[in-house]
């Protein structure tokens, strides 16, 4: 463990007592650390608004920046609680492995996975992080990010992972426009050569896209007719999860137009 980080966390833990502010001396005594160490930690937290200091009393308390962190954590907990039964439902409807993906920098992180009954499957594990321009589930997450994020992502570089990976910025932008317009994404051999995917965004109460969900299957098991059925099922289940998170359709139009 990183001891300096543990000490910093202990300072935040000490400050969480309701309706109380602390002096430097009180924190030093409570945590059995030198005042100079406590002071450096507090200065760092104050610079990011995780801790605030009353200039009149010189007392410290938790800052407003922690509120947004707490709200984000609460939201992810709710997402993880709501998603598994709907992923299981989608897997039962389609017979395929289903996934929930969230944003992790410029990558999509597999947060939840439910395996379908078929023995022939595409291996994509829980905890995987993959570039956002590869595959339907991740692209349906990328398509609904702010335009500035998408531009930065493209400038970061579009790595090739398989023969059908989109590496041309203009082609990717057109694909993202289509996904945003239709509310569904389909991919074929973009990350794994013999795999196809279907993905759709998951909206939160305020209309922002907090995740994407969908399925991955071997290309050999899917024809054009079945793709339409899979698109219908994925869209239905992603809407169900969005509604469970408090989403209402009149909050959705919050994105730029590329």
N, C-alpha and C positions, 0 to 999 in steps of 0.2 A: 504493500500500500504506500501511497505518497503521503508522507506525514504532514507536509505543508498544506496539502489539500484537506486532509482530515482536520487539521487545526482550524482552517477557514470554515469548514462545514460546522464545526463545533461552535464557532462564534455565532453563526446564523441560528443554530439550534438554541443557543442561550438567549438570543434576542426575541424568540418567538412567544415569550410569556405575554399574555394579553394585557393591554392597558398599562404597560410598564416600559419605561425607557431606562437605559443603563449608562453609567459613567464608565470611562476607561478603567478606572481603578476597580470597579465592581466586576467587570468582565475579566480583568487580569486575575483577581482573587478567585472568582468562580471557576475559571478554566486552568488555574495554576500555571499561567504563562507570563513571561515578562511583559510589562506594559509596552515596551518598544515593539514586540512581536504583534500584540493585539492592535497597536496603532497602525502598523503597516497593513494588516489585514483589513481594518476598518476603512483606511484611506482607499484601498483598492475597491472595496464594495461601494463606498460612497461615490467613486468616480463613475460607476455604472448604475447608480440609483438603486442598488440592492439593499443599501443601508442609507439612512439619512441622519444628519447631525443637526441638532438644534443649536443655532449659533449663540443663543442667549444662555441656555443652561449647559451647553456642551454635552448633552446626553444623546445617546444613540438609540435608534429603533429600526425595525425592518422598513425597507423602502418600497415605493410603488412598482418598481420593475419586477418584483417577485409576484405581483398579482397576475401579470400576463403569463409568467411561467406556470403558476398554479392553475390558471384557467386552461392552458395548453395541456398540462398533465391530466387534468380532470377530463378534458375532451378525449384524449387518447385512451383513457381508461374506459370511457363510455363506448368508444369505437370498438375496442377490443372485446367488450362484453356483448355488444350488439351484433358484431360481424359473424362469429362462428356458426350460429344456427342458420343464418342466411347463406353462408358459404356451403354448409352441409345440404341445404335445400337445393342450391344450384348444382352441386355435384350429383345429387340424386336425380335431378331433372335431366342432366346431360350425360351422366356417366363419366365425366372427366374430372381431373384435378382442378381445384379452384383456389384462388389466391386473393389476398388483400395486400395492397402495396401502398406505402406512404413515402413521402418525399424525404430524402436524406442527402442534402446538398444538391449536387447535380446527378444523383442516382436515385433509383427506386429501390426501396427496401421491402422485402417480403416479410410482412408483419404476421400474417396468418396463412395457413395452408390446410386444405382438406383434400385428402386423396380419394379419387373415384375408384369404382370397382374394377376397372379394366386393368389387366396385367401389363399390357403394352402402354408405356407412359413416357412422358418427357421428364427428366430429372431437373427440378428447380426447387431448391431447398428453402426452408424457413431461415430467415436471416441473410439471404443473398442480397447483395447490392449490385445493381446493373445499370448501365447508362440509360437515361430516360428516353433516348431516341430508338431504342431497340425493343420491339415487341408491343403488342396492342395494349396490354394492361398499363405499361409504363408510359406509352405515348398518350393514353387517355388521361393520365395525370399531368403530363407536360403541357398538353393542349390548353388546359385551364389555368395555367400559371400566368401571372402578369406579363405583359409584353416585354418589359424590361428584363425580367428573369429569362425569358426565352431567348432574347438577343444575347444576353451574357452566356447562356448555355451554348449557343451556337458558336460564339467567339471562342469558347473554351475548347472547341474541337469536336468533330463528329467521328469517333473511332469506328472502324469496320470490325464487326464480329462474325459476320457470315456473308454469303454471297448477296443476300437481299437487304443488308443493312443500308439504310438511307444515309449517305454521307454528303449529299449536295444540299446546302442550306435552303435554296429555293424550293427544291422538291419537298424537303421536310416541312417548310412553312405551309405549302399547299396541302400537305397531308394533315397538318394540325388544324388548318381551317376547316377541312372536311369533317374531322372528328368533332370539332366544336359545333359545327353546323348540324351534324346528325346525332351527336350525343353517344356515339359508339365507335370503336376502333377495331379493325381487323388487320392481322399481320400474318405473313407467311415466310418463314425462313430468315427472319431478320436478326435473330440472336443465335438460334440453333437451326441448322440447315433443314432438318426434316420435321420441324415443329410449326404449328400455327397457333394463333391466339386470338381471343376476343376480349375486349376490355371496355369498361365504362366508368365514368367518374362517380364519386360519392360526395354528395354535398352536405354541408353542415347547416345548422339553424340559420346562420347569417348569409347563406348563399355561397360561401367559399368552398372550394374543392379540397377536402382534407385527406382523401385517399382515392384509390381506384380499385376495382375488383374485376375479376373475370376468370377465364379458364385457358389452359394450354393443353393441346392434344397433338398426337402424331398426324402429319398431313395425310397419311394413308387411310385415316379413319373419317375423313371429312370431304364431302363433295359440295358443290355450289348450293344445292338444296338444303343440306344440313347446316351450312354456314348461316343461312337466313334464320333457321330455327335456333341456333346457338346465339345469334345476335338478339333475337327476341327474348330468350331466357336470361341472358346476361343483363340486358337493359331492365327487364322486369325486377330482377333481384337487386340491382344497384339502386333503383328507385325505391325499393322497399327499405333498404338500409338507410338511404338518405332521409326518408320519412321518419324512420325510427330515431334519427339524430335531430329531428325537429325541423327538417327542411320544408319550406313551402315554395312552390314554383314561382311566385311573384317576387322572390328575393334573388333569383338566379342571374338576372341580367346585370352583372357587375364587372364585366370584363371588356377590355379593349377589342378592337376589330382587326388587329395586326396592321 
